[in-house]
Amino acid sequence: MPNSSSVSEFLLLAFADTRELQLLHFGLFLGIYLAALLGNGLILTAVACDHRLHTPMDFFLLNLALLDLGCISTTLPKAMANALWDTRAISYQGCAAQVFLFLFLITAEFYVLTIMSYDRYVAICKPLHYGSLVGSRACAQMAAAAWGSGFLNAVLHTATTFSLPLCQGNAVDQFFCEIPQILKLSCSDAYIREVGALVCSVSSAFGCFVFIVFSYIQILRAVLKIPSEQGRHKAFSTCLPHLAVVSLFVSTAMVAYLKPPSISSPSRDLVVAVLYSVVPPAVNPLIYSLRSKELKHALWKLMSRCVLKAINFHSTSADD
């Protein structure tokens, strides 16, 4: 019986059979990727350079932007390269690295989103205790716990998955290496251990989601007591988009990792994977930049400064 050592590479899902559609998918993913790079890059620069944004929420937003950049950079560049060069191959080591990095970053991101909901809960529902509950040391410890938990979760699942013998070919029905698709290639009952680990991890993620929903319910209850209609509208407009993105992220990830094989299909799996791995990193910068006047002001100043520098450089070059 062949084992995993006999597999030297995997074949990822081809987006289309025709060259025109392959290039269309490349252009679409390139646009999404550049938007994610620009949005998250601007947030990182603004938070790092503007001292007014050195608050706990902005610190967690900086962590979220870093994780978003890493997450989308783990999956899309390889998929775009395959579409551009009309190939499907990814090396065994590259597939393992992709699984590890994606799990590490996506797990840490969800824990950071949970921490951010806790930050908002304390700020709105327990404002007098905010300094003691969300101080600089507490922020650093919570962020370290999120990154550390993501790393340990990734090590566990990557080691378990790639220790399984593979005898069902090497074709992965996804545009990146995803554990449920790799488990389909296993020919050993040992994969049940990894399925059990996945169920535990997804259950933990669902618990975090319940905590996020509970936090926002408490926030909304506090907001409803605000006498100003404008104040209530502002609070709703900032809370609901975050809940929508988190709900999309959790629901699609649960479908991807917990669905029975009998209802699996390449097209459905592709859509689900895009919704939980590509959409959140691209839209998070827009949602969180719209939530904060200070961040919007810092981003506007940063972009204005860049435009002025470009104009001055162009004028200087023209004079020379």
Disulfide bonds with the S-S distance in Angstrom:
Cys95-Cys177 2.03
Cys167-Cys187 2.34
